[in-house]
Amino acid sequence: MGGGPISVATYMKEVLTNPTHGFYMNRDVLGSSGDFVTSPEISQVFGELIGIWTMLAWEQMGCPRDLRIVELGPGRGTLMADLLRGTAGFSKFASSLRGIHLVEISKALRALQEAALRARPGLVGEGRPQVCWHTSLREVPKDGRLVIIAHEFLDALPVHQFVKTDKGWREKMIDVAEPHDPLHFRFVLAANATPAVALLANKRLEWMEQTEQEKLKELEASAHTLALVVEVAERVAEQKGVALIVDYGRDGPYEMSLRGIRDHRVVNVLESPGTADLSAHVDFSALKRAVEESGKDAIVHGPISQGHFLKAMGLEARLETLLQAATPAQAAALRSGCERLVGGSEDARQEEGVEGMGEVYKVMAVTPREVAEPIPF
C-alpha cells in the first residue's frame, strides 16, 4: 500500500473481485463443500417459490409477451435452474420469456451457472429463452418488461466503516501492519474526515432520528449498495417491471457487521485476503430512503422476513407435495431444509445460526409507483 491506508470498501472489493486472487473469481465457493451455503443450495423449494412469485408478478403486469428475467449474482445457477424448472409447466408464462440474463463477473461461477442450466433437460436450448451473461445491469437490454432478482448479492458489495471520535466521524481504514504482525494488515482511523464521511456517513446519519444518531459509536454504510438499488429502481420504472431483493439484514443501520467466512466458520477479515468470503448485513431502511430520494418513479415494498415470504408463497403445500414421492432419507432432508429456510431468530447468522434463516433474512420488492402492491407484501 505505497499510497497509504485504503478504505474498508476498497479492501473488500479487491479481496473479492481481484481478477487473479479475488475470492469469487477462480473457484466454486458455494455449497456444502465450499465456504458458505445459500438458500437455493439448501432446498429446491426456495427457487421454485421464487418462480411462483415471478409468475404472479408477471400476471400483475398483465401477462406481457416480452419478459426478461435478470438475476444479479446467480451463484452456481441453482436458483435460476429451479425457477425455470418449476415454471416450465405453465406454457403461457414459459412462452413469454424473451431472455434470461445473468449478471456475473466471475468466469468460474459463469461456468457453474451454464452447467446448472444445461444439465436440466428442457431448461435451455430449442424453444427456450436465450441465456445471456453480463458484467453489470447496464448491459441488460432495455426493451421489454423485466423481473430483477437479487438474492444474497447486496451483502457482498463493499462497505465503508466509520467511528465517532471527539473530532467528529472518522473513516476506518486498512494499512500495512508492523513486520511482526501475523495478519500483515491492521485497522487505522483516518486523521481527517474523508470524502466518504461527507458523502456517505453524513447522508446516512441524516436519515436517522436524532436519538438514534446519539446512540451510535460506529457506523457501516455502502455507497455501492445505494447506487445499485437506485439503478434497479430506474430500470423497474422505465420498463414497468419489478425487482425482488433477498438478503440478510434489518430495517435499520448497523455499527459493524462485516465479517469473513471460510469453510463455514467466521474468521478475521484481515486474515489471508482472498481466501475467505467477506460480507456485511444489508441496511434495508437505507435502501428505501435511497429510492425515495432518487426521484425515480418507483416505490419500495417491505422488507418482510424470509420466513413470512416463503410461507405466504406456499412453502408448506409444496413441501407436502414433495414428501409424497420422497424416500425417508429424502423426506428428512426436505423437512430439515425447509425448516432452516423459515426458522431461526432475528440474531441468527448464516454460518453461526444454522438453525434457520427465516428471520435474519429479509425480502424487499421494488415496483413502479402506480402499480398494485405485489404479493405478499
N, C-alpha and C positions, 0 to 999 in steps of 0.2 A: 504494500500500500504506500508507494512512494509519494502519492499525493496527499497523504494524511488519512485520518479516520473517514469511514464511509457510513452512510445511514444503514439502519437495520433493513430498510426496504431494498437498498442496493445489494446488500449482502444476500438477502433472501432470494432475489431474482437471479443472482449469479449462481448460488448454490443449487437452485432448482433447474435452471434452464441454460446454463453454460453449454454450448454445443458439444464440447468434448467431455466435460466432467460433471455436467448437471445431473441431478438425481433422476429426473424424469426422462432424460434424453436417450439413454442407451440400454435400458433393461426393463423387465417386467417387474413393477413394484407393487402390484395389486394381488389380492387373493391370499389364501391361507399360507402359501409358500413365499409370499412377498413380504413387504414391510407393514402393510395395513390392509384392512378389509373394508369394502364399501357395501352399501345396502344391496345393489344388484348382485354382488358376489355371494350374499347370504341366502337369498331366496329368489327364484324366478318370479314369484308373485309381485315383487316390487316393480319390475319392469312392465309386467302385464297390467298392473293397476295404473301406472303412468300412461300406458297405452289407452286404457279406458278413459282416463282424464283427457288425453289428447283428442280422442274421438268426440267426447262431449263438447270440448272447446270448438272443434270443427263444426259440430251441429249448431252451436250457438252463433257461429259465423254465418250460418245459412248454407252449409254443405258446399263450399266452393270447390271447383274442379281443378284448382291450381295450387294445391297446398305444398309448401316446403316445410320439412321438419329439420330443425337445426339443433344440434347438441354441442354445447361448449365443454370441452374436456371430457371426451367419451370414455376414458379409461381403457378397458380391454374390449369395449364394444358390447358388453353383456346387456346393459340396459336397452340399447337400441335394438339388439337382436331379439330380446324378449318382447319389446314393444311391437316390433314388426310381426313376430310370430303370433302374438296374442291378438292382433287386429287383422291378420290375414284373412280370416273367415268372413269379415264384413266387407263384401265386394265393393259396395259403393264407396266406402272410405278408402279401401286399398287402391281402387282405380283413380282416386282423386289426387294421389301423391305424385307430385311433379319432380321431387328430388329429396334425397336425404343428404344433409350437409353436416359434416363432422369437422369441428374446429379443433385442430390438434397440431402442435408444433413438433412433437416427438416422433421421429421416424420409427423408433422401436414400438411405440404404442400404436401408431398407424398400422403397422404390420399385424399386430394382435387384433385390432379392430376389423381389418379386412378379413382375417382368418375367421373371426367370430361370425361375421355376416355371411361369408361364403360357405361356411361349414354347415349352415342351416338350409336345407333344400327349400327352394321356393322363396327365399327372402330377397335375393338379388338375382339379376340375370334376365332371362327372357320374360317380357311382360311386367317386369318390376321396375320401380323407380331407380333412377341412376343414383349411385352413392358417390359423393364428391368430398374431397378433403381440402381444408383451408387452414391458413395460419392465423386468421383473425376473422371476426364477424364482418368486418368491412368487405371482405372478399365474397361473401354470400350474395347471390343475385338479389336485386331489389324488386323483381317482378313477382306477382302472385301473392298469395296470403302465406302466413308463416306461423309456426309454433316454435318457440325457442325454449330449450330445456337446459338448465344449468344445475347439474347435480354434483355436489362436492367440488365445485370449480372455484367459487369465490374464496374459500378458505386457504387456497394455495397462492392467492395473489399477494404481492408484497405489502407489508405494513410498516408504518413509521411508529416509533415509540417515543414518548415524551415524559419528562419528570418535572414536577413542580419544585422550584427552588426559591430561595429568598429573593432572587433577581428576576423571578418570573419563570415561565415554562422554558425548558431547555430540551433539545433533542438528544435521545440516547444514540450513541454512535458505536461503531466497532473499529478497533485499532489492533495493530500487531502487539502481542503480549511480550513480556520480558523473556529473554532467551531460555530461562529455566522452566517456564510455564508449559506444562504438557499439552495444553489446549492450543497454544500458539496465537490465539486471539483473545481479546478482552473487551468488555463494555466500558465506554467512557462517556462523559457528558460533554456536549459542545459548549465551548466557553461563552459563546454569544448565541442569540436567537438565530436560528437558520431560517431560510425561506419556508421550510415546511411548517415551522411554528406559526408563521403569519398566514400561510395559505391553507393549512390543513387543521392544525390543532386549534387555532382560534375560531375557525369556522365550526368545528365540531363542538367546541365549548359554547358557542352562540346558540346552538340547537338544544342546549340543556337548560333546565331550571337552575336558578342561582344556588339553591340549596344542594343540588346535585353536583354543581361545579365545585362548591366548597368542600365536599367530601372527598373529591379525587386528589390523590397524591401522584398518580401516574395516569397515562392515557395512551391508548393504542388506536390508530386510525389508518385507513388505507385509501390513498388517492386513486390507486389503480381500480379498486372495487367501485368507488363512487363514479369514476369515469365510465366504467363498463356498464353499470346499471342505467346510467343516463343514455348511453348508446343503445342499450336494449330497449329502453322506453321510446327512443326516437324511431327505431325500426318498427316496433309494435304499433306506434301511432301512424306512421307512414303507410304501412302495409296492412293495417286493420287486422293485426294478428294478436298473439297472446304469448306471454312468457311465464315459465314456471321455474322458480328458484328453490332448491332444496339444499340445506347445509346446516352444520351445527353452529349454534349461536344463540342470541337472545335479542329481545326488543329493547336494547339499551346499550350504553357504552361499556367497554372493557378497560381495565387498567393494563394488565399484561396477561395475554393468553397464548402468545407464541410459544411453541414447543416443537421438539424433534421427536420423530417416531422411527425406530429401527427395529426390525424383527419383532414388531408388535409391542415394543417397550418404549417408554419415554426416556429420551436421552437429552443431554445438554446440546443446545442449538449450535454451539461453537465447536463441538467435538467432531472431528473428521468431516469437514464440509463436503457435501456431495454424496455422502453415504447414508443419509437419513432424510426422511421427508420433513419439511418444515411447513407448519400450517398454523393458522390463527382463527379463533372464533369470529363469526360474522356478526357485526352490529347492524341488525335489521332496521332499527329505528333510523340510523344514518342513511340507509338505502332509500327509505321512504322520503326523508327530508330532501335528499339529493334530487329525486324525481320531482317532488313538489316544486322545488326552486329552479328546476331546469327550464321551465316554460314549455316543455313538451306536452302535447295533448294526450297525456297518459295518466293513469291512476294506479296506485298500489293497493293490493288486497292482502290482508294478513299482516304479520305472519300468524300461522296456526301451527300446532305441534304436528310432527310427522305421524304420531300415533293417531291423532284425530283424523288427519287427512286420509290415511290408508284405511282406517275402519269405515269412514264415510264413503270411500270408493269401492267397498265391498270385499275387503280382505277376508273376513270370516267366511263369507259364502264361497269365495274362490278356494280357500283352504279346504273346506268341506268337500268340494268337488274333486280336488286333487287327492284327498285322502281315500276316496272310494276305490281308486285304482292303485294305491300305494302298498308296497310291502311294509311289514312292521318297521324295518330299519328306515325306509324312505319316509314313513309317516312320522317317526320320531324326529327326523331331520327337518321335515316340513314344519312341524309344530314348533320346534326349537327356533328355526329361522324366523318364522312369523312373530313369535313372542319377542325375539330380540329386536325386530323392526318396530314394534309398537310399545314395548315395555320400557322400564327404566325410569330414572328421575331427572329432574332439571339439571342436576350436577354431574350426571353420568358423562363420561368421556369415551370416545370411540375405542381407545385401547385400554383404558382403565376401567370404564364402566361397561364391561362386556355384557352385563345383564340386560341392557337394552338401549335403544336409540330413540325411542318414541317421544321423549320429552325434550332432550337436548337438541335434537334435530328439528328445524323449523321449515315451514313451507310458505312461500310468498308468490303471488301472481301479479303480473303487470298486464293491463289491458288498455285499449283506447278509452278515453274518458266517457264516451257516450254509450258504451255497451253495457249489457246486464252483468251483474256480479257473477263471476264464474263459480261453478260448483267445486268444492263445498265451503266456500269462504263466507 
